[in-house]
Amino acid sequence: MKNARLLLALSILVLAAAASAQTAPTPGPNAQTNVGPTAPKPSDDINQRKTDQQDRVANGLDSGQLTARETRNLETKEAGLNKEENDMRKADDGHLTSADRQTLDQQQNHLSKDIYQDKHNSATAAKPGTELNDRRVAQRDRIAQGVRSGQLTAGETAHIENHEVHTNNTEARMKAQNGGKLTSGDKAALNRQYNHTSQKIYQDKHNSRTR
Protein backbone atom coordinates (compact mmCIF):
# COMPACT_ATOMS: atom_id res chain seq x y z
CA MET A 1 0.00 0.00 0.00
CA LYS A 2 2.82 2.36 0.89
CA ASN A 3 4.59 1.57 -2.39
CA ALA A 4 1.42 2.32 -4.35
CA ARG A 5 1.09 5.75 -2.69
CA LEU A 6 4.74 6.52 -3.37
CA LEU A 7 4.35 5.60 -7.03
CA LEU A 8 1.23 7.77 -7.28
CA ALA A 9 3.04 10.78 -5.78
CA LEU A 10 5.99 10.36 -8.13
CA SER A 11 3.64 10.12 -11.12
CA ILE A 12 1.94 13.39 -10.14
CA LEU A 13 5.30 15.19 -9.86
CA VAL A 14 6.43 13.96 -13.28
CA LEU A 15 3.15 15.04 -14.92
CA ALA A 16 3.36 18.49 -13.29
CA ALA A 17 6.94 19.02 -14.51
CA ALA A 18 5.97 17.99 -18.04
CA ALA A 19 3.02 20.40 -18.09
CA SER A 20 5.21 23.25 -16.89
CA ALA A 21 7.75 22.60 -19.67
CA GLN A 22 5.04 22.61 -22.31
CA THR A 23 3.54 25.94 -21.18
CA ALA A 24 6.89 27.79 -20.92
CA PRO A 25 7.27 30.12 -23.96
CA THR A 26 10.07 29.33 -26.35
CA PRO A 27 12.14 32.41 -27.30
CA GLY A 28 11.58 33.36 -30.92
CA PRO A 29 14.27 34.42 -33.37
CA ASN A 30 13.64 38.12 -32.58
CA ALA A 31 13.26 37.73 -28.84
CA GLN A 32 15.39 40.02 -26.67
CA THR A 33 17.42 38.47 -23.92
CA ASN A 34 19.22 40.07 -21.00
CA VAL A 35 22.82 40.04 -22.15
CA GLY A 36 24.08 42.92 -20.06
CA PRO A 37 24.58 46.60 -20.90
CA THR A 38 24.29 47.58 -24.55
CA ALA A 39 27.56 48.77 -26.02
CA PRO A 40 27.40 52.47 -26.95
CA LYS A 41 27.13 53.32 -30.61
CA PRO A 42 30.13 55.07 -32.17
CA SER A 43 28.06 58.23 -32.57
CA ASP A 44 27.32 58.10 -28.82
CA ASP A 45 31.07 58.07 -28.18
CA ILE A 46 31.49 61.17 -30.34
CA ASN A 47 28.66 63.00 -28.60
CA GLN A 48 30.02 62.06 -25.18
CA ARG A 49 33.41 63.41 -26.18
CA LYS A 50 31.80 66.71 -27.19
CA THR A 51 29.97 66.87 -23.87
CA ASP A 52 33.19 66.22 -21.95
CA GLN A 53 35.02 68.95 -23.87
CA GLN A 54 32.21 71.44 -23.27
CA ASP A 55 32.18 70.61 -19.57
CA ARG A 56 35.89 71.38 -19.42
CA VAL A 57 35.30 74.72 -21.15
CA ALA A 58 32.46 75.53 -18.74
CA ASN A 59 34.71 74.69 -15.78
CA GLY A 60 37.39 76.97 -17.19
CA LEU A 61 34.87 79.80 -17.46
CA ASP A 62 33.65 79.24 -13.90
CA SER A 63 37.16 79.25 -12.48
CA GLY A 64 38.40 82.17 -14.60
CA GLN A 65 41.12 79.99 -16.14
CA LEU A 66 39.73 80.72 -19.60
CA THR A 67 39.55 84.29 -20.86
CA ALA A 68 36.87 85.50 -23.25
CA ARG A 69 39.37 85.40 -26.13
CA GLU A 70 40.47 81.86 -25.30
CA THR A 71 36.89 80.66 -24.97
CA ARG A 72 35.95 82.31 -28.26
CA ASN A 73 38.81 80.56 -30.04
CA LEU A 74 38.08 77.15 -28.49
CA GLU A 75 34.36 77.32 -29.26
CA THR A 76 35.06 78.48 -32.81
CA LYS A 77 37.13 75.31 -33.28
CA GLU A 78 34.39 73.18 -31.72
CA ALA A 79 31.80 74.74 -34.01
CA GLY A 80 34.06 73.97 -36.97
CA LEU A 81 34.28 70.32 -35.90
CA ASN A 82 30.50 70.14 -35.58
CA LYS A 83 30.06 71.50 -39.09
CA GLU A 84 32.61 69.04 -40.44
CA GLU A 85 30.77 66.16 -38.77
CA ASN A 86 27.47 67.31 -40.24
CA ASP A 87 29.05 67.47 -43.70
CA MET A 88 30.42 63.95 -43.26
CA ARG A 89 26.99 62.64 -42.33
CA LYS A 90 25.35 64.35 -45.28
CA ALA A 91 27.86 62.70 -47.60
CA ASP A 92 27.04 59.22 -46.26
CA ASP A 93 23.27 59.20 -45.73
CA GLY A 94 23.45 60.33 -42.12
CA HIS A 95 26.22 57.95 -41.10
CA LEU A 96 29.88 58.28 -40.20
CA THR A 97 32.47 55.97 -41.69
CA SER A 98 35.27 54.55 -39.57
CA ALA A 99 37.63 56.99 -41.32
CA ASP A 100 35.30 59.87 -40.43
CA ARG A 101 35.28 58.87 -36.78
CA GLN A 102 39.05 58.57 -36.73
CA THR A 103 39.43 62.04 -38.24
CA LEU A 104 37.00 63.58 -35.76
CA ASP A 105 38.69 61.82 -32.86
CA GLN A 106 42.09 63.16 -33.88
CA GLN A 107 40.72 66.68 -34.14
CA GLN A 108 39.08 66.37 -30.74
CA ASN A 109 42.47 65.30 -29.40
CA HIS A 110 43.98 68.55 -30.72
CA LEU A 111 41.15 70.56 -29.21
CA SER A 112 41.60 68.77 -25.88
CA LYS A 113 45.25 69.85 -25.81
CA ASP A 114 44.25 73.43 -26.62
CA ILE A 115 41.78 73.45 -23.72
CA TYR A 116 44.42 72.15 -21.34
CA GLN A 117 47.03 74.68 -22.49
CA ASP A 118 44.62 77.62 -22.27
CA LYS A 119 43.47 76.60 -18.79
CA HIS A 120 47.03 76.30 -17.51
CA ASN A 121 48.73 79.34 -19.02
CA SER A 122 49.23 82.67 -17.27
CA ALA A 123 46.18 84.38 -18.81
CA THR A 124 43.15 84.57 -16.53
CA ALA A 125 39.77 86.24 -16.68
CA ALA A 126 38.77 89.28 -14.64
CA LYS A 127 37.98 88.78 -10.97
CA PRO A 128 35.08 90.43 -9.11
CA GLY A 129 35.70 93.59 -7.13
CA THR A 130 34.58 96.49 -9.31
CA GLU A 131 31.20 97.26 -10.87
CA LEU A 132 32.33 96.30 -14.36
CA ASN A 133 34.24 93.22 -13.26
CA ASP A 134 31.23 92.05 -11.27
CA ARG A 135 29.18 92.28 -14.45
CA ARG A 136 31.84 90.37 -16.36
CA VAL A 137 31.85 87.55 -13.83
CA ALA A 138 28.04 87.40 -13.78
CA GLN A 139 27.92 87.19 -17.59
CA ARG A 140 30.66 84.57 -17.57
CA ASP A 141 28.74 82.44 -15.08
CA ARG A 142 25.62 82.59 -17.26
CA ILE A 143 27.64 81.56 -20.31
CA ALA A 144 29.26 78.69 -18.41
CA GLN A 145 25.84 77.45 -17.29
CA GLY A 146 24.60 77.56 -20.88
CA VAL A 147 27.63 75.68 -22.16
CA ARG A 148 27.31 73.00 -19.49
CA SER A 149 23.56 72.53 -19.93
CA GLY A 150 23.75 72.48 -23.72
CA GLN A 151 21.51 75.55 -24.06
CA LEU A 152 24.35 77.30 -25.85
CA THR A 153 25.86 75.74 -28.94
CA ALA A 154 29.57 76.11 -29.63
CA GLY A 155 28.81 78.65 -32.36
CA GLU A 156 26.58 80.72 -30.08
CA THR A 157 29.18 80.70 -27.31
CA ALA A 158 31.89 81.79 -29.74
CA HIS A 159 29.69 84.66 -30.94
CA ILE A 160 28.86 85.80 -27.41
CA GLU A 161 32.49 85.64 -26.32
CA ASN A 162 33.42 87.70 -29.35
CA HIS A 163 31.18 90.44 -27.91
CA GLU A 164 33.03 90.09 -24.60
CA VAL A 165 36.40 90.40 -26.36
CA HIS A 166 35.19 93.55 -28.12
CA THR A 167 34.05 95.07 -24.82
CA ASN A 168 37.36 94.20 -23.15
CA ASN A 169 39.29 95.82 -26.02
CA THR A 170 37.10 98.92 -25.80
CA GLU A 171 37.76 99.23 -22.07
CA ALA A 172 41.51 98.83 -22.59
CA ARG A 173 41.51 101.67 -25.16
CA MET A 174 39.48 103.90 -22.85
CA LYS A 175 41.91 103.35 -19.99
CA ALA A 176 44.91 103.99 -22.26
CA GLN A 177 43.45 107.35 -23.22
CA ASN A 178 42.85 108.43 -19.64
CA GLY A 179 45.85 107.35 -17.62
CA GLY A 180 44.51 103.90 -16.76
CA LYS A 181 41.16 105.17 -15.49
CA LEU A 182 37.59 105.13 -16.77
CA THR A 183 35.42 108.22 -16.89
CA SER A 184 31.75 108.09 -15.97
CA GLY A 185 30.97 108.30 -19.67
CA ASP A 186 33.26 105.34 -20.35
CA LYS A 187 31.52 103.26 -17.70
CA ALA A 188 28.09 104.12 -19.10
CA ALA A 189 29.19 103.11 -22.60
CA LEU A 190 30.64 99.82 -21.36
CA ASN A 191 27.49 99.05 -19.37
CA ARG A 192 25.45 99.52 -22.55
CA GLN A 193 27.67 96.98 -24.28
CA TYR A 194 27.18 94.57 -21.39
CA ASN A 195 23.43 95.08 -21.61
CA HIS A 196 23.57 94.11 -25.28
CA THR A 197 25.62 91.00 -24.50
CA SER A 198 23.26 90.09 -21.65
CA GLN A 199 20.30 90.16 -24.04
CA LYS A 200 22.21 88.02 -26.50
CA ILE A 201 22.98 85.43 -23.81
CA TYR A 202 19.31 85.24 -22.86
CA GLN A 203 18.13 84.93 -26.45
CA ASP A 204 20.63 82.22 -27.34
CA LYS A 205 19.90 80.21 -24.19
CA HIS A 206 16.15 80.25 -24.86
CA ASN A 207 15.99 79.64 -28.60
CA SER A 208 15.32 76.26 -30.21
CA ARG A 209 18.98 75.43 -30.79
CA THR A 210 20.79 73.13 -28.39
CA ARG A 211 24.15 71.41 -28.41
Long-range contacts (C-beta under 8 A, 24 or more apart in sequence): 42-96, 42-101, 43-96, 45-101, 46-85, 46-96, 46-101, 46-104, 46-105, 49-105, 49-108, 50-78, 50-82, 50-108, 50-211, 51-150, 51-211, 53-78, 53-108, 53-111, 53-112, 53-115, 54-78, 54-147, 54-148, 54-150, 54-154, 54-211, 55-148, 56-112, 56-115, 56-119, 57-115, 57-147, 57-157, 58-144, 58-145, 58-147, 58-148, 59-144, 60-115, 60-118, 60-119, 61-125, 61-140, 61-141, 61-143, 61-144, 61-147, 62-140, 62-141, 62-144, 63-119, 64-124, 64-125, 64-126, 64-127, 64-137, 64-140, 65-118, 65-119, 65-120, 65-124, 65-125, 66-118, 66-119, 66-125, 67-118, 67-123, 67-124, 67-125, 68-125, 68-140, 68-161, 68-164, 68-165, 68-168, 69-161, 69-165, 69-168, 70-118, 70-123, 71-143, 71-157, 71-158, 71-161, 72-157, 72-158, 72-161, 72-162, 72-164, 72-165, 73-114, 73-118, 74-111, 74-114, 74-115, 74-118, 75-154, 75-155, 75-157, 75-158, 75-161, 76-154, 76-158, 77-111, 77-114, 78-111, 78-154, 78-158, 79-153, 79-154, 79-155, 79-158, 81-107, 81-108, 81-111, 82-153, 82-154, 82-155, 131-187, 132-171, 132-182, 132-187, 132-190, 132-191, 132-194, 135-191, 135-194, 136-164, 136-194, 139-164, 139-194, 139-197, 139-198, 139-201, 140-164, 142-198, 142-201, 142-205, 143-201, 146-201, 146-204, 146-205, 150-210, 150-211, 151-204, 151-205, 151-206, 151-210, 151-211, 152-204, 152-205, 152-211, 153-204, 153-209, 153-210, 153-211, 154-211, 156-204, 156-209, 159-200, 159-204, 160-197, 160-200, 160-201, 160-204, 163-193, 163-196, 163-197, 163-200, 164-197, 166-193, 167-193, 167-194, 167-197
